[in-house]
Amino acid sequence: MAKLLKLQSYVPVLRAEQFYRYRLAEDYRFLEYKAAVTIQSWFQGCRVRAFIRSLHRTATIIQKTWRGYIERKHYRMMVKTAYFNLKMNFYNAMAVRIQKLWRGYYIRKYVHNCKSLQKYFEEIRKANEIVRQQLEEFSEMNQRNREKKKKEMEERKKNYQARKMHYLVSTRQIAGIYNSPYRQFPDEMEFRLQRAKPLNRWERHTKKDDSCGLVDMSTDTTSFSLPTIHPLPPIGKRKPQGPFRDTAEVLRQRYKPLEPTLRVETLITSLEEARAELKRKENSNLISDDLFLPFSSLRKNQKYIPSFDTSVDYKMCSLRTVHQEKWITKKDFKTVFTPVPFFDKFGRTYSKAGEIV
């Protein structure tokens, strides 16, 4: 009986303890739920990221293998083409060498006979020497004739001057200008004046050139020319009968400059040239000459840096805990604000007497 009473006395305490525990569990239930959701989301994110990384690694391996196969195939084709070109160049060089030897032999034997050519050149050399000797003799003869004619012309000119200036001859009482008493011998012109005859009245009063009587008549001055032909008169142009346009307009249309279209002016390879020019400009504007590394080789030697959420221990007072007692206001932070009505009318409002329509 005493035990029953004692147990009955513990009933209110147990009820209060149970109520307190239920209340405490109810208070921590939302926090524990959020913590469990955070842990599950983080764990699922880790699994998804690990799966994506494995997919990336697998895709990288597949792409690497496929690209290696394609590049090796392309390289084999390049090697095959280079080997074919090398063989063709070698065969062409050998064919050219064979053709060179054979054509040289054929030309030397059947086309250009060396002995006959030497004999022909020797005859030409002898003929050239004879012609050169004759030309030298002819040039010397012409030179002598020119000098002789020049001397004769000078002699005639001096004789004509002596006849023209015969009044300057010396007399017995007065010495001439060419017979100076201060000279040991008189001038040559003095003797010419003594030998020459003066010009008669008709020769003195006739208007003649300075070269009168000095023309060399030994040369034939007769010129043979073709008879002059007068040009024909122009043909009278008349406008042809019929519905024909003006001749000037037709000629203007015929000889007008070419006006090609844009398709004719543009080259066929303009697109390829523009692409090549664009590629060249892009290559010249590169900041770094290093090639772009793929995803698999970019972070190969890079040390893994864990995130802050995974490196910090999970506790009740961590960054995931929300402390509402530290809030300034009891309302949550609004990430989206209501629009301002005035800005909604931007571009659609007009001022009319100070009012907004």
Long-range contacts (C-beta under 8 A, 24 or more apart in sequence): 31-316, 31-321, 34-320, 35-314, 35-320, 38-320, 39-314, 42-309, 42-310, 56-295, 56-296, 57-296, 60-294, 60-295, 60-296, 61-296, 63-294, 64-294, 64-296, 149-216, 149-218, 152-216, 153-214, 153-216, 156-213, 156-214, 157-214, 158-189, 158-192, 159-192, 159-196, 160-212, 160-213, 160-214, 162-189, 162-192, 162-193, 162-195, 162-196, 163-196, 163-197, 163-198, 163-199, 164-199, 165-193, 166-193, 166-196, 166-197, 166-198, 166-199, 167-198, 168-193, 169-193, 169-194
